[in-house]
């Protein structure tokens, strides 16, 4: 099973949680709760990986959120 680091950033005004994936700069999603944000991130990552499969490209390696 592949795992990717994610960054959860709560919005102080709305309470929504934005999720980014350092290994996949094109993935940006959100959720109203941590659970929703992580579920949304999981789905976005899976869709992103499907595009790698379709193009015959290797999956990107995980990147640390700390750079």
TORVEX-777733 format. One record per residue: x, z negated, y of N, C-alpha, C in turn; residue in three letters; residue number from 0. Coordinates in steps of 0.1 Angstrom, whole numbers, padded with zeros to 4 digits. Layout:
{{X Z Y} {X Z Y} {X Z Y} ALA NUM}
...
//
This chain:
{{0008 0000 -0012} {0000 0000 0000} {0009 0000 0012} UNK 0}
{{0006 0009 0022} {0013 0009 0034} {0008 -0002 0044} UNK 1}
{{0016 -0007 0052} {0012 -0016 0062} {0019 -0012 0075} UNK 2}
{{0011 -0013 0086} {0016 -0010 0099} {0014 -0022 0109} UNK 3}
{{0023 -0025 0117} {0022 -0035 0127} {0012 -0030 0138} UNK 4}
{{0004 -0039 0143} {-0005 -0036 0154} {-0004 -0046 0165} UNK 5}
{{-0008 -0042 0177} {-0007 -0051 0188} {-0022 -0053 0193} UNK 6}
{{-0026 -0065 0193} {-0040 -0069 0198} {-0038 -0074 0212} UNK 7}
{{-0045 -0068 0222} {-0045 -0072 0236} {-0059 -0075 0241} UNK 8}
{{-0062 -0088 0243} {-0075 -0091 0248} {-0076 -0087 0263} UNK 9}
{{-0088 -0082 0267} {-0091 -0080 0281} {-0097 -0092 0287} UNK 10}
{{-0091 -0098 0296} {-0096 -0111 0302} {-0110 -0109 0309} UNK 11}
{{-0113 -0097 0313} {-0126 -0095 0320} {-0137 -0092 0311} UNK 12}
{{-0135 -0084 0301} {-0146 -0081 0292} {-0146 -0088 0279} UNK 13}
{{-0134 -0094 0275} {-0133 -0100 0262} {-0131 -0091 0250} UNK 14}
{{-0131 -0078 0253} {-0128 -0068 0243} {-0113 -0069 0239} UNK 15}
{{-0110 -0064 0227} {-0096 -0065 0222} {-0092 -0050 0220} UNK 16}
{{-0081 -0046 0227} {-0076 -0033 0225} {-0065 -0034 0214} UNK 17}
{{-0064 -0024 0206} {-0054 -0023 0195} {-0046 -0011 0197} UNK 18}
{{-0032 -0013 0196} {-0023 -0002 0196} {-0015 -0003 0183} UNK 19}
{{-0009 0008 0179} {0000 0008 0167} {0013 0014 0171} UNK 20}
{{0023 0006 0172} {0036 0011 0177} {0042 0023 0169} UNK 21}
{{0039 0024 0156} {0044 0036 0148} {0036 0048 0151} UNK 22}
{{0024 0047 0157} {0015 0058 0159} {0010 0058 0174} UNK 23}
{{0018 0063 0183} {0014 0062 0197} {0001 0068 0200} UNK 24}
{{-0004 0077 0192} {-0017 0083 0194} {-0029 0075 0190} UNK 25}
{{-0026 0063 0184} {-0037 0055 0179} {-0040 0044 0189} UNK 26}
{{-0052 0044 0195} {-0056 0034 0204} {-0071 0031 0201} UNK 27}
{{-0074 0019 0198} {-0088 0016 0195} {-0091 0002 0200} UNK 28}
{{-0103 -0003 0197} {-0107 -0016 0203} {-0118 -0022 0194} UNK 29}
{{-0121 -0035 0197} {-0132 -0042 0191} {-0137 -0053 0199} UNK 30}
{{-0149 -0058 0197} {-0154 -0069 0205} {-0149 -0082 0200} UNK 31}
{{-0144 -0083 0187} {-0138 -0095 0181} {-0125 -0091 0175} UNK 32}
{{-0117 -0101 0171} {-0105 -0097 0163} {-0108 -0090 0151} UNK 33}
{{-0118 -0094 0144} {-0122 -0088 0131} {-0126 -0073 0133} UNK 34}
{{-0134 -0071 0143} {-0138 -0057 0146} {-0126 -0049 0151} UNK 35}
{{-0118 -0054 0159} {-0106 -0047 0163} {-0097 -0043 0152} UNK 36}
{{-0095 -0052 0142} {-0086 -0049 0131} {-0093 -0039 0122} UNK 37}
{{-0106 -0040 0120} {-0113 -0030 0111} {-0112 -0016 0118} UNK 38}
{{-0114 -0016 0131} {-0113 -0003 0138} {-0099 0002 0137} UNK 39}
{{-0089 -0006 0138} {-0075 -0002 0137} {-0072 0004 0123} UNK 40}
{{-0077 -0003 0113} {-0075 0001 0099} {-0081 0016 0097} UNK 41}
{{-0093 0018 0103} {-0099 0031 0101} {-0091 0041 0109} UNK 42}
{{-0087 0038 0121} {-0079 0048 0129} {-0066 0051 0123} UNK 43}
{{-0060 0041 0117} {-0047 0044 0110} {-0049 0053 0098} UNK 44}
{{-0060 0050 0090} {-0063 0059 0078} {-0066 0073 0083} UNK 45}
{{-0073 0075 0093} {-0076 0089 0098} {-0063 0095 0103} UNK 46}
{{-0055 0088 0110} {-0042 0093 0115} {-0033 0098 0103} UNK 47}
{{-0033 0089 0092} {-0025 0093 0081} {-0030 0105 0073} UNK 48}
{{-0043 0107 0073} {-0049 0119 0067} {-0044 0131 0074} UNK 49}
{{-0042 0131 0087} {-0037 0142 0094} {-0023 0145 0090} UNK 50}
{{-0015 0135 0087} {-0001 0137 0082} {-0002 0144 0069} UNK 51}
{{-0011 0140 0060} {-0012 0146 0047} {-0016 0161 0049} UNK 52}
{{-0026 0163 0057} {-0031 0177 0059} {-0019 0186 0064} UNK 53}
{{-0010 0181 0072} {0001 0189 0078} {0013 0189 0069} UNK 54}
{{0012 0181 0058} {0023 0180 0048} {0035 0173 0054} UNK 55}
{{0033 0164 0063} {0044 0156 0069} {0044 0142 0063} UNK 56}
{{0056 0136 0063} {0058 0123 0058} {0052 0113 0068} UNK 57}
{{0047 0101 0062} {0042 0091 0071} {0052 0085 0080} UNK 58}
{{0049 0081 0092} {0059 0075 0100} {0062 0061 0095} UNK 59}
{{0075 0056 0097} {0078 0042 0093} {0072 0033 0103} UNK 60}
{{0070 0021 0098} {0064 0010 0107} {0074 0007 0118} UNK 61}
{{0069 0003 0130} {0078 -0001 0141} {0074 -0015 0145} UNK 62}
{{0084 -0023 0148} {0081 -0036 0152} {0074 -0036 0166} UNK 63}
{{0064 -0045 0168} {0058 -0045 0181} {0068 -0051 0192} UNK 64}
{{0079 -0056 0188} {0088 -0062 0197} {0098 -0052 0202} UNK 65}
{{0097 -0039 0197} {0106 -0029 0201} {0118 -0027 0192} UNK 66}
//
